[in-house]
Structure formats: C-alpha cells, structure tokens
C-alpha cells in the first residue's frame, strides 16, 4: 500500500494512493497514519480490505491539497552516517567498522514539497537523498537481520538536509548541522514493506536545478537495512512510527571540487527513490 497524509500542516488527513494513481480518503477508516496505526495489524487489514472492496471514496480536491509527511507524530528520527562505500570515498573517510548513529529531532520533518529553509549564517547547506525506514513494531535487542526486517512497517524517500560548517567546523557533535528547521523532508508515500521485497536493490537520485547530482543504489550500503535496524535496537528502543534515515550515496556538495556548489535560496532540489516516489523543494532564506 501507498499511504499518505494530505492537508494543511498539523491537520493532515490519512489517504491511500491506489493502483490507478487515485487518492482515496481513509478518514472514515482510521484517524491518522502514525505509530499506533502501523502497530495495529487489524487496522491495516481494514484498510486493505476496504481498498480491495472498492469502499474507499475518492478524496475530493486532492490535486489542490498540500502533501504532508506520510507518518504523523514521529517519536524520533535516527540517522546513519557514512553508510555508502562511494560516499565514504568521496569525503575521504574510512568506511566505519560499525554504523555511525546520530539523531534528528522529529520537528525537522516536513512534507516532500514544502520549502526548506537555508539557516541564517549558513554557507554550506548540502543535500542528501536517503532511503527512510519506518518502524512498525517495538524493537529492542533484536537478534538477527531477518527479525529486524520483520519490524519494518515500510519505506519512504528521505532528504537529510545538512549544514556542513555547523556539522563539522563548529565543534561538538553533528547535531548543529542536522537539526535546522525543515531539514528532513519525508514522503510523499509510506510504501508498506510487503511492496519492497528487497530494500537493497533500490536506485536513489537527486537533482539540483535540473542537474543530476546523486545517482546511486542501496546495494552500495555498507550496513544494509536489516543490519541497521538490528544494530540500532541494541542501543535504543525503536517504537512504531520512528524513522531511520539509512545514509546517502556519493554526489553531495561536500564531496565536490572547489568551489563546492552548496545550496542557496532559490535553488530547487528534486529527489527520488525507486518505487517510493519523488520530492521537490525550493530553498528559501530563514
């Protein structure tokens, strides 16, 4: 299933994108697409049954509605750094022996077509297309990658926007460069895990002002999705609705020759992950 949330920020309504590309209203079946829903097998079955029976009404005015992040009330966003062999090479970093883990605040998450704010004082705002994993079952101390994948509700396109000077040159952890307002567009869809049989075969692409910058594949991941979820569950409890950004392939501005083409107000970034949809953001000054 392709699950969505549409409407004004803070008042999105749940929807389903059917096989014909028609947006169907889920508000008569469920209250929202959030962790509580993703952990409720019976509620998900109700959605499937209603869709298969043709009982879901067309969402009136869908073409004019804002698209929000496909998951509401996210508890936390866990991120994996340097998780692609080609990205590690372009940044001059050694491939990590264990996953590099950091957090983004849930309030950095915005819709896939919302504007992204270039922070005040920024000189190195960068792009990162990522495969986002959404957790569907409480995960703690998982023993195997197979068990970990069974705790995944679905997948989405994630954009881990980063300010490299704040991240690397301003001391301390990466948090200052990762948690700026609007720095995590998510969506447009949450594609349920049954429709993504192998998350290690997906292509990822990103364009800036129409120029292709990133063109990679999740096959390049140093730590695949199952291993990432298992590993993270050893250090923190993952709850339904939590999101894991699993890293970015080569092609970020930081890895380019000087002068590095960091983002400025007026730039337009488009990105996609195979089978998970496409995002578009215009960058504006904060």
C-alpha positions as CSV (number, residue, x, y, z in Angstrom):
1,X,0.0,0.0,0.0
2,X,1.0,3.6,-0.6
3,X,-0.2,5.6,2.4
4,X,-0.2,9.4,2.5
5,X,-1.2,12.3,4.7
6,X,-2.6,15.4,3.0
7,X,-3.8,18.8,4.1
8,X,-2.5,21.8,6.0
9,X,0.4,21.3,8.3
10,X,-0.8,19.9,11.6
11,X,-4.2,18.9,10.3
12,X,-3.4,16.3,7.7
13,X,-5.9,13.6,6.8
14,X,-5.0,10.0,6.0
15,X,-5.2,8.8,2.4
16,X,-4.3,5.9,0.2
17,X,-2.9,6.1,-3.3
18,X,-4.5,3.3,-5.3
19,X,-3.0,1.3,-8.2
20,X,-4.6,3.8,-10.7
21,X,-3.0,6.8,-9.0
22,X,-6.2,8.0,-7.5
23,X,-6.1,9.3,-3.9
24,X,-8.6,7.6,-1.6
25,X,-9.9,9.1,1.7
26,X,-9.0,6.9,4.7
27,X,-10.5,9.2,7.3
28,X,-13.6,7.0,7.6
29,X,-11.4,4.0,8.4
30,X,-8.6,5.3,10.5
31,X,-7.8,8.6,12.4
32,X,-4.2,9.0,11.1
33,X,-1.2,7.3,9.8
34,X,1.1,7.1,12.8
35,X,2.8,4.7,15.0
36,X,-0.4,3.5,16.6
37,X,-1.8,2.5,13.2
38,X,1.4,0.9,12.0
39,X,1.5,-1.3,15.0
40,X,-2.2,-2.4,14.6
41,X,-2.4,-5.3,12.2
42,X,-6.2,-5.3,12.3
43,X,-6.4,-1.6,11.4
44,X,-4.0,-2.2,8.4
45,X,-6.1,-5.1,7.4
46,X,-9.2,-2.9,7.4
47,X,-7.5,-0.5,5.0
48,X,-6.5,-3.3,2.7
49,X,-10.0,-4.9,2.8
50,X,-11.7,-1.6,2.2
51,X,-9.4,-0.8,-0.7
52,X,-9.9,-4.2,-2.3
53,X,-13.6,-4.0,-1.9
54,X,-13.7,-0.5,-3.6
55,X,-15.2,1.0,-0.5
56,X,-12.8,4.0,-0.1
57,X,-14.2,7.2,-1.5
58,X,-12.2,9.5,-3.8
59,X,-10.6,12.3,-1.9
60,X,-12.2,15.4,-3.2
61,X,-9.9,18.2,-4.2
62,X,-6.8,16.0,-3.7
63,X,-4.9,17.7,-6.5
64,X,-5.0,21.1,-4.7
65,X,-4.0,19.7,-1.3
66,X,-0.6,20.0,0.3
67,X,1.2,16.7,0.8
68,X,2.5,16.2,4.3
69,X,4.9,13.7,5.7
70,X,3.4,10.3,5.4
71,X,3.8,9.5,9.1
72,X,2.4,11.6,11.9
73,X,3.5,12.0,15.5
74,X,7.0,10.7,14.8
75,X,8.8,9.9,18.1
76,X,12.4,10.2,16.8
77,X,14.5,10.2,13.6
78,X,17.6,8.0,13.8
79,X,20.2,8.6,11.1
80,X,23.1,6.6,9.9
81,X,26.2,8.5,8.7
82,X,28.8,7.4,6.1
83,X,26.8,4.3,5.1
84,X,27.7,4.1,1.4
85,X,31.1,2.9,0.2
86,X,31.1,5.6,-2.6
87,X,30.1,8.4,-0.2
88,X,32.8,7.5,2.3
89,X,35.3,7.6,-0.5
90,X,34.2,11.0,-1.8
91,X,34.5,12.5,1.7
92,X,37.9,10.9,2.3
93,X,36.6,8.9,5.3
94,X,37.4,5.4,6.2
95,X,34.4,3.1,5.9
96,X,33.2,2.8,9.5
97,X,33.6,-0.5,11.4
98,X,30.2,0.0,13.0
99,X,27.2,2.2,11.9
100,X,27.6,5.9,12.7
101,X,24.5,6.8,14.6
102,X,23.1,10.3,15.2
103,X,19.6,11.8,15.8
104,X,17.5,14.4,14.2
105,X,14.6,16.0,16.1
106,X,11.2,14.9,14.9
107,X,10.2,18.5,14.3
108,X,12.7,18.7,11.4
109,X,10.3,16.6,9.4
110,X,8.2,18.4,6.8
111,X,6.3,17.4,3.7
112,X,8.0,16.3,0.5
113,X,7.1,19.5,-1.4
114,X,7.4,22.0,1.4
115,X,10.0,24.8,1.2
116,X,13.3,24.1,3.0
117,X,14.9,27.0,5.0
118,X,18.6,27.9,4.5
119,X,19.6,28.7,8.1
120,X,20.8,32.2,9.0
121,X,24.6,32.4,8.6
122,X,24.7,29.2,6.5
123,X,27.4,28.9,3.9
124,X,27.4,25.1,3.4
125,X,23.8,23.8,3.2
126,X,24.0,20.4,1.5
127,X,21.7,17.8,0.0
128,X,21.4,14.0,0.8
129,X,18.9,11.7,-0.8
130,X,18.2,8.7,1.5
131,X,16.1,5.6,2.0
132,X,14.0,6.1,5.1
133,X,12.8,3.1,7.1
134,X,9.6,3.4,9.2
135,X,9.3,1.1,12.2
136,X,6.1,-0.9,12.7
137,X,6.8,-2.9,15.8
138,X,8.6,-2.1,19.0
139,X,12.2,-3.2,18.5
140,X,14.7,-3.8,21.3
141,X,17.8,-6.1,21.4
142,X,16.9,-7.8,18.1
143,X,19.0,-10.9,17.3
144,X,19.0,-11.1,13.5
145,X,18.7,-9.0,10.4
146,X,15.7,-11.1,9.4
147,X,14.0,-10.4,12.7
148,X,14.8,-6.7,12.2
149,X,13.2,-6.5,8.8
150,X,10.1,-8.0,10.3
151,X,9.8,-4.9,12.5
152,X,9.8,-2.6,9.5
153,X,6.4,-1.1,8.5
154,X,7.5,0.4,5.3
155,X,9.8,2.8,3.4
156,X,9.8,6.3,2.2
157,X,12.0,8.9,0.5
158,X,14.0,11.0,3.0
159,X,16.1,14.1,2.5
160,X,18.7,14.5,5.2
161,X,19.5,18.2,4.5
162,X,22.7,19.1,6.3
163,X,24.7,22.3,7.0
164,X,28.3,21.2,6.8
165,X,30.0,24.1,8.6
166,X,27.6,23.8,11.5
167,X,28.1,20.0,11.4
168,X,31.9,19.7,11.1
169,X,33.6,23.0,11.9
170,X,31.6,24.4,14.8
171,X,32.7,21.9,17.5
172,X,30.9,19.2,19.3
173,X,28.6,16.6,17.7
174,X,26.9,16.7,14.3
175,X,23.6,17.9,15.8
176,X,24.0,21.6,15.0
177,X,24.3,20.8,11.3
178,X,21.5,18.3,11.1
179,X,18.6,19.7,13.2
180,X,17.9,23.1,11.5
181,X,14.3,23.8,10.8
182,X,12.7,21.9,7.9
183,X,15.9,19.8,7.4
184,X,14.1,16.4,6.9
185,X,11.5,16.4,4.1
186,X,9.8,12.9,4.1
187,X,7.5,11.2,1.6
188,X,5.4,11.5,-0.4
189,X,4.3,8.0,0.4
190,X,4.9,5.4,3.0
191,X,5.1,2.2,0.9
192,X,4.4,-0.8,3.1
193,X,7.2,-3.4,3.5
194,X,5.3,-6.1,1.5
195,X,5.7,-3.9,-1.6
196,X,9.5,-3.6,-1.1
197,X,10.7,-7.2,-1.1
198,X,14.4,-6.2,-1.2
199,X,15.4,-2.8,0.1
200,X,19.0,-3.4,-1.1
201,X,18.1,-3.1,-4.8
202,X,16.7,0.5,-4.9
203,X,18.1,3.3,-7.0
204,X,18.4,6.8,-5.5
205,X,18.7,10.0,-7.5
206,X,18.9,13.7,-6.7
207,X,18.9,16.8,-9.0
208,X,19.8,20.4,-8.2
209,X,18.3,23.0,-10.6
210,X,17.7,20.1,-13.0
211,X,21.3,18.8,-12.9
212,X,21.8,15.2,-11.7
213,X,24.0,15.2,-8.6
214,X,23.4,11.8,-7.0
215,X,22.8,8.6,-8.8
216,X,23.3,5.6,-6.6
217,X,21.8,2.4,-5.3
218,X,21.2,0.9,-1.9
219,X,23.3,-2.0,-3.0
220,X,26.3,0.3,-2.1
221,X,25.2,0.4,1.6
222,X,28.0,-0.6,4.0
223,X,25.4,-1.7,6.5
224,X,22.1,-3.0,4.9
225,X,18.7,-2.1,6.3
226,X,18.3,-5.3,8.4
227,X,21.7,-4.8,10.0
228,X,21.0,-1.1,10.7
229,X,17.7,-1.8,12.4
230,X,19.2,-4.7,14.4
231,X,22.2,-2.6,15.4
232,X,20.2,0.4,16.5
233,X,17.9,-1.7,18.6
234,X,20.9,-2.7,20.7
235,X,21.4,0.9,21.9
236,X,17.8,2.4,22.0
237,X,14.3,1.1,21.8
238,X,12.7,1.7,18.4
239,X,8.9,2.4,18.6
240,X,6.3,2.2,15.9
241,X,6.4,5.3,13.8
242,X,10.1,6.0,14.4
243,X,12.1,6.8,11.3
244,X,15.6,5.7,10.3
245,X,17.4,7.6,7.6
246,X,19.9,5.0,6.2
247,X,22.6,7.2,4.7
248,X,23.3,8.8,1.3
249,X,25.3,7.7,-1.8
250,X,28.0,9.8,-3.4
251,X,27.4,13.1,-5.0
252,X,26.9,15.5,-2.2
253,X,28.2,19.1,-2.4
254,X,30.8,18.4,0.3
255,X,32.4,15.8,-1.9
256,X,32.7,18.0,-5.0
257,X,35.8,20.0,-6.1
258,X,36.1,23.7,-5.0
259,X,34.2,25.8,-5.3
260,X,31.7,23.4,-3.8
261,X,28.1,24.0,-5.0
262,X,26.3,24.4,-1.7
263,X,22.7,25.3,-1.7
264,X,21.4,28.9,-1.7
265,X,17.9,30.5,-1.6
266,X,16.2,30.0,-4.9
267,X,17.7,26.6,-5.6
268,X,15.3,23.7,-6.4
269,X,16.1,20.2,-5.3
270,X,14.3,17.1,-6.7
271,X,15.0,13.6,-5.4
272,X,13.6,10.1,-5.7
273,X,14.0,6.5,-4.5
274,X,12.9,3.8,-6.9
275,X,9.3,2.8,-6.2
276,X,8.9,5.3,-3.3
277,X,8.0,8.5,-5.2
278,X,9.6,11.8,-5.8
279,X,10.2,15.0,-3.8
280,X,10.7,18.7,-4.8
281,X,11.8,21.5,-2.6
282,X,12.6,25.2,-3.2
283,X,15.2,26.5,-0.8
284,X,14.4,29.9,0.8
285,X,16.2,32.1,3.4
286,X,15.2,31.5,7.0
